[in-house]
Amino acid sequence: MNSVKILAAWFLVGLPLAWGVFHSVQRSLPLFRGAPPTPAAVAPR
């Protein structure tokens, strides 16, 4: 029973963490590819 609780806790923490890391990597890839920034990413002056 304890191992089930530990597995559930890791799942509840790990899933959002993995999602956040995945999206952070996806959004940072243009920085490393040298692509020009998208218009939404450029702040207006």
PDB file of N, CA, C and O in Angstrom:
ATOM      1  N   MET A   1       0.825  -1.202   0.000  1.00  0.00           N
ATOM      2  CA  MET A   1       0.000   0.000   0.000  1.00  0.00           C
ATOM      3  C   MET A   1       0.865   1.261   0.000  1.00  0.00           C
ATOM      4  O   MET A   1       0.532   2.245  -0.661  1.00  0.00           O
ATOM      5  N   ASN A   2       1.977   1.231   0.743  1.00  0.00           N
ATOM      6  CA  ASN A   2       2.853   2.392   0.783  1.00  0.00           C
ATOM      7  C   ASN A   2       3.461   2.686  -0.579  1.00  0.00           C
ATOM      8  O   ASN A   2       3.600   3.847  -0.963  1.00  0.00           O
ATOM      9  N   SER A   3       3.823   1.632  -1.313  1.00  0.00           N
ATOM     10  CA  SER A   3       4.429   1.844  -2.624  1.00  0.00           C
ATOM     11  C   SER A   3       3.430   2.465  -3.605  1.00  0.00           C
ATOM     12  O   SER A   3       3.825   3.212  -4.500  1.00  0.00           O
ATOM     13  N   VAL A   4       2.151   2.162  -3.442  1.00  0.00           N
ATOM     14  CA  VAL A   4       1.120   2.759  -4.295  1.00  0.00           C
ATOM     15  C   VAL A   4       1.010   4.250  -4.007  1.00  0.00           C
ATOM     16  O   VAL A   4       0.874   5.052  -4.931  1.00  0.00           O
ATOM     17  N   LYS A   5       1.069   4.624  -2.741  1.00  0.00           N
ATOM     18  CA  LYS A   5       0.997   6.045  -2.374  1.00  0.00           C
ATOM     19  C   LYS A   5       2.221   6.797  -2.890  1.00  0.00           C
ATOM     20  O   LYS A   5       2.105   7.923  -3.375  1.00  0.00           O
ATOM     21  N   ILE A   6       3.382   6.179  -2.785  1.00  0.00           N
ATOM     22  CA  ILE A   6       4.608   6.822  -3.264  1.00  0.00           C
ATOM     23  C   ILE A   6       4.556   6.987  -4.773  1.00  0.00           C
ATOM     24  O   ILE A   6       4.916   8.043  -5.293  1.00  0.00           O
ATOM     25  N   LEU A   7       4.115   5.967  -5.476  1.00  0.00           N
ATOM     26  CA  LEU A   7       3.990   6.045  -6.929  1.00  0.00           C
ATOM     27  C   LEU A   7       2.991   7.131  -7.346  1.00  0.00           C
ATOM     28  O   LEU A   7       3.240   7.873  -8.296  1.00  0.00           O
ATOM     29  N   ALA A   8       1.868   7.221  -6.637  1.00  0.00           N
ATOM     30  CA  ALA A   8       0.867   8.246  -6.939  1.00  0.00           C
ATOM     31  C   ALA A   8       1.422   9.643  -6.678  1.00  0.00           C
ATOM     32  O   ALA A   8       1.160  10.570  -7.444  1.00  0.00           O
ATOM     33  N   ALA A   9       2.184   9.794  -5.602  1.00  0.00           N
ATOM     34  CA  ALA A   9       2.775  11.104  -5.299  1.00  0.00           C
ATOM     35  C   ALA A   9       3.773  11.510  -6.379  1.00  0.00           C
ATOM     36  O   ALA A   9       3.772  12.659  -6.820  1.00  0.00           O
ATOM     37  N   TRP A  10       4.615  10.587  -6.806  1.00  0.00           N
ATOM     38  CA  TRP A  10       5.577  10.894  -7.873  1.00  0.00           C
ATOM     39  C   TRP A  10       4.851  11.241  -9.170  1.00  0.00           C
ATOM     40  O   TRP A  10       5.285  12.125  -9.909  1.00  0.00           O
ATOM     41  N   PHE A  11       3.767  10.560  -9.443  1.00  0.00           N
ATOM     42  CA  PHE A  11       2.991  10.838 -10.645  1.00  0.00           C
ATOM     43  C   PHE A  11       2.378  12.231 -10.583  1.00  0.00           C
ATOM     44  O   PHE A  11       2.397  12.966 -11.570  1.00  0.00           O
ATOM     45  N   LEU A  12       1.832  12.596  -9.416  1.00  0.00           N
ATOM     46  CA  LEU A  12       1.208  13.909  -9.274  1.00  0.00           C
ATOM     47  C   LEU A  12       2.228  15.046  -9.374  1.00  0.00           C
ATOM     48  O   LEU A  12       1.889  16.141  -9.821  1.00  0.00           O
ATOM     49  N   VAL A  13       3.454  14.798  -8.968  1.00  0.00           N
ATOM     50  CA  VAL A  13       4.498  15.813  -9.041  1.00  0.00           C
ATOM     51  C   VAL A  13       5.205  15.753 -10.396  1.00  0.00           C
ATOM     52  O   VAL A  13       5.496  16.787 -10.997  1.00  0.00           O
ATOM     53  N   GLY A  14       5.474  14.561 -10.860  1.00  0.00           N
ATOM     54  CA  GLY A  14       6.276  14.379 -12.069  1.00  0.00           C
ATOM     55  C   GLY A  14       5.577  14.774 -13.352  1.00  0.00           C
ATOM     56  O   GLY A  14       6.212  15.291 -14.271  1.00  0.00           O
ATOM     57  N   LEU A  15       4.291  14.538 -13.426  1.00  0.00           N
ATOM     58  CA  LEU A  15       3.564  14.848 -14.658  1.00  0.00           C
ATOM     59  C   LEU A  15       3.553  16.349 -14.965  1.00  0.00           C
ATOM     60  O   LEU A  15       3.912  16.726 -16.081  1.00  0.00           O
ATOM     61  N   PRO A  16       3.163  17.217 -14.040  1.00  0.00           N
ATOM     62  CA  PRO A  16       3.227  18.657 -14.337  1.00  0.00           C
ATOM     63  C   PRO A  16       4.663  19.146 -14.547  1.00  0.00           C
ATOM     64  O   PRO A  16       4.904  20.042 -15.355  1.00  0.00           O
ATOM     65  N   LEU A  17       5.603  18.563 -13.827  1.00  0.00           N
ATOM     66  CA  LEU A  17       7.001  18.943 -13.997  1.00  0.00           C
ATOM     67  C   LEU A  17       7.483  18.591 -15.399  1.00  0.00           C
ATOM     68  O   LEU A  17       8.137  19.406 -16.049  1.00  0.00           O
ATOM     69  N   ALA A  18       7.173  17.402 -15.865  1.00  0.00           N
ATOM     70  CA  ALA A  18       7.567  16.983 -17.211  1.00  0.00           C
ATOM     71  C   ALA A  18       6.905  17.865 -18.270  1.00  0.00           C
ATOM     72  O   ALA A  18       7.530  18.215 -19.271  1.00  0.00           O
ATOM     73  N   TRP A  19       5.646  18.220 -18.048  1.00  0.00           N
ATOM     74  CA  TRP A  19       4.932  19.087 -18.994  1.00  0.00           C
ATOM     75  C   TRP A  19       5.609  20.459 -19.075  1.00  0.00           C
ATOM     76  O   TRP A  19       5.789  21.006 -20.163  1.00  0.00           O
ATOM     77  N   GLY A  20       5.977  21.003 -17.926  1.00  0.00           N
ATOM     78  CA  GLY A  20       6.628  22.311 -17.902  1.00  0.00           C
ATOM     79  C   GLY A  20       7.994  22.287 -18.554  1.00  0.00           C
ATOM     80  O   GLY A  20       8.343  23.209 -19.292  1.00  0.00           O
ATOM     81  N   VAL A  21       8.767  21.257 -18.296  1.00  0.00           N
ATOM     82  CA  VAL A  21      10.092  21.133 -18.918  1.00  0.00           C
ATOM     83  C   VAL A  21       9.941  20.990 -20.431  1.00  0.00           C
ATOM     84  O   VAL A  21      10.678  21.619 -21.190  1.00  0.00           O
ATOM     85  N   PHE A  22       9.004  20.177 -20.866  1.00  0.00           N
ATOM     86  CA  PHE A  22       8.778  19.976 -22.300  1.00  0.00           C
ATOM     87  C   PHE A  22       8.443  21.292 -22.997  1.00  0.00           C
ATOM     88  O   PHE A  22       9.015  21.602 -24.042  1.00  0.00           O
ATOM     89  N   HIS A  23       7.532  22.057 -22.433  1.00  0.00           N
ATOM     90  CA  HIS A  23       7.139  23.318 -23.059  1.00  0.00           C
ATOM     91  C   HIS A  23       8.249  24.365 -22.985  1.00  0.00           C
ATOM     92  O   HIS A  23       8.387  25.180 -23.897  1.00  0.00           O
ATOM     93  N   SER A  24       9.023  24.353 -21.936  1.00  0.00           N
ATOM     94  CA  SER A  24      10.163  25.274 -21.842  1.00  0.00           C
ATOM     95  C   SER A  24      11.187  24.974 -22.922  1.00  0.00           C
ATOM     96  O   SER A  24      11.723  25.889 -23.548  1.00  0.00           O
ATOM     97  N   VAL A  25      11.454  23.711 -23.140  1.00  0.00           N
ATOM     98  CA  VAL A  25      12.404  23.316 -24.184  1.00  0.00           C
ATOM     99  C   VAL A  25      11.853  23.685 -25.557  1.00  0.00           C
ATOM    100  O   VAL A  25      12.590  24.191 -26.404  1.00  0.00           O
ATOM    101  N   GLN A  26      10.578  23.440 -25.785  1.00  0.00           N
ATOM    102  CA  GLN A  26       9.971  23.764 -27.075  1.00  0.00           C
ATOM    103  C   GLN A  26      10.042  25.263 -27.367  1.00  0.00           C
ATOM    104  O   GLN A  26      10.301  25.665 -28.501  1.00  0.00           O
ATOM    105  N   ARG A  27       9.813  26.083 -26.353  1.00  0.00           N
ATOM    106  CA  ARG A  27       9.827  27.528 -26.556  1.00  0.00           C
ATOM    107  C   ARG A  27      11.244  28.087 -26.686  1.00  0.00           C
ATOM    108  O   ARG A  27      11.434  29.158 -27.263  1.00  0.00           O
ATOM    109  N   SER A  28      12.234  27.375 -26.159  1.00  0.00           N
ATOM    110  CA  SER A  28      13.613  27.873 -26.234  1.00  0.00           C
ATOM    111  C   SER A  28      14.342  27.396 -27.485  1.00  0.00           C
ATOM    112  O   SER A  28      15.417  27.917 -27.784  1.00  0.00           O
ATOM    113  N   LEU A  29      13.815  26.446 -28.214  1.00  0.00           N
ATOM    114  CA  LEU A  29      14.500  25.932 -29.395  1.00  0.00           C
ATOM    115  C   LEU A  29      14.809  27.012 -30.436  1.00  0.00           C
ATOM    116  O   LEU A  29      15.897  26.981 -31.012  1.00  0.00           O
ATOM    117  N   PRO A  30      13.911  27.965 -30.708  1.00  0.00           N
ATOM    118  CA  PRO A  30      14.265  29.006 -31.686  1.00  0.00           C
ATOM    119  C   PRO A  30      15.497  29.821 -31.282  1.00  0.00           C
ATOM    120  O   PRO A  30      16.199  30.333 -32.153  1.00  0.00           O
ATOM    121  N   LEU A  31      15.768  29.949 -30.007  1.00  0.00           N
ATOM    122  CA  LEU A  31      16.954  30.675 -29.571  1.00  0.00           C
ATOM    123  C   LEU A  31      18.228  29.977 -30.033  1.00  0.00           C
ATOM    124  O   LEU A  31      19.205  30.632 -30.395  1.00  0.00           O
ATOM    125  N   PHE A  32      18.213  28.667 -30.020  1.00  0.00           N
ATOM    126  CA  PHE A  32      19.392  27.902 -30.387  1.00  0.00           C
ATOM    127  C   PHE A  32      19.470  27.644 -31.886  1.00  0.00           C
ATOM    128  O   PHE A  32      20.547  27.349 -32.406  1.00  0.00           O
ATOM    129  N   ARG A  33      18.359  27.748 -32.577  1.00  0.00           N
ATOM    130  CA  ARG A  33      18.342  27.563 -34.027  1.00  0.00           C
ATOM    131  C   ARG A  33      18.699  28.850 -34.763  1.00  0.00           C
ATOM    132  O   ARG A  33      19.029  28.810 -35.948  1.00  0.00           O
ATOM    133  N   GLY A  34      18.639  29.972 -34.087  1.00  0.00           N
ATOM    134  CA  GLY A  34      18.938  31.240 -34.730  1.00  0.00           C
ATOM    135  C   GLY A  34      17.776  31.786 -35.537  1.00  0.00           C
ATOM    136  O   GLY A  34      17.967  32.659 -36.384  1.00  0.00           O
ATOM    137  N   ALA A  35      16.582  31.290 -35.288  1.00  0.00           N
ATOM    138  CA  ALA A  35      15.405  31.771 -36.006  1.00  0.00           C
ATOM    139  C   ALA A  35      15.038  33.155 -35.508  1.00  0.00           C
ATOM    140  O   ALA A  35      15.232  33.459 -34.331  1.00  0.00           O
ATOM    141  N   PRO A  36      14.511  34.001 -36.384  1.00  0.00           N
ATOM    142  CA  PRO A  36      14.069  35.327 -35.933  1.00  0.00           C
ATOM    143  C   PRO A  36      12.890  35.180 -34.978  1.00  0.00           C
ATOM    144  O   PRO A  36      12.106  34.238 -35.102  1.00  0.00           O
ATOM    145  N   PRO A  37      12.758  36.097 -34.033  1.00  0.00           N
ATOM    146  CA  PRO A  37      11.647  36.001 -33.078  1.00  0.00           C
ATOM    147  C   PRO A  37      10.312  36.212 -33.766  1.00  0.00           C
ATOM    148  O   PRO A  37      10.215  36.934 -34.758  1.00  0.00           O
ATOM    149  N   THR A  38       9.289  35.575 -33.230  1.00  0.00           N
ATOM    150  CA  THR A  38       7.949  35.753 -33.773  1.00  0.00           C
ATOM    151  C   THR A  38       7.421  37.110 -33.347  1.00  0.00           C
ATOM    152  O   THR A  38       7.858  37.630 -32.320  1.00  0.00           O
ATOM    153  N   PRO A  39       6.502  37.703 -34.088  1.00  0.00           N
ATOM    154  CA  PRO A  39       5.965  39.025 -33.724  1.00  0.00           C
ATOM    155  C   PRO A  39       5.350  39.062 -32.334  1.00  0.00           C
ATOM    156  O   PRO A  39       5.387  40.104 -31.679  1.00  0.00           O
ATOM    157  N   ALA A  40       4.783  37.947 -31.864  1.00  0.00           N
ATOM    158  CA  ALA A  40       4.176  37.940 -30.538  1.00  0.00           C
ATOM    159  C   ALA A  40       5.238  38.003 -29.437  1.00  0.00           C
ATOM    160  O   ALA A  40       4.957  38.450 -28.325  1.00  0.00           O
ATOM    161  N   ALA A  41       6.447  37.558 -29.747  1.00  0.00           N
ATOM    162  CA  ALA A  41       7.508  37.538 -28.736  1.00  0.00           C
ATOM    163  C   ALA A  41       8.242  38.878 -28.649  1.00  0.00           C
ATOM    164  O   ALA A  41       8.978  39.114 -27.691  1.00  0.00           O
ATOM    165  N   VAL A  42       8.053  39.744 -29.621  1.00  0.00           N
ATOM    166  CA  VAL A  42       8.737  41.029 -29.629  1.00  0.00           C
ATOM    167  C   VAL A  42       7.870  42.044 -28.900  1.00  0.00           C
ATOM    168  O   VAL A  42       6.697  42.217 -29.233  1.00  0.00           O
ATOM    169  N   ALA A  43       8.433  42.701 -27.926  1.00  0.00           N
ATOM    170  CA  ALA A  43       7.676  43.706 -27.158  1.00  0.00           C
ATOM    171  C   ALA A  43       7.546  44.989 -27.976  1.00  0.00           C
ATOM    172  O   ALA A  43       8.519  45.431 -28.587  1.00  0.00           O
ATOM    173  N   PRO A  44       6.358  45.591 -27.995  1.00  0.00           N
ATOM    174  CA  PRO A  44       6.191  46.862 -28.713  1.00  0.00           C
ATOM    175  C   PRO A  44       6.943  47.995 -28.018  1.00  0.00           C
ATOM    176  O   PRO A  44       7.112  47.978 -26.798  1.00  0.00           O
ATOM    177  N   ARG A  45       7.381  48.954 -28.776  1.00  0.00           N
ATOM    178  CA  ARG A  45       8.110  50.098 -28.214  1.00  0.00           C
ATOM    179  C   ARG A  45       7.214  51.282 -28.024  1.00  0.00           C
ATOM    180  O   ARG A  45       7.665  52.330 -27.560  1.00  0.00           O
TER     181      ARG A  45
END
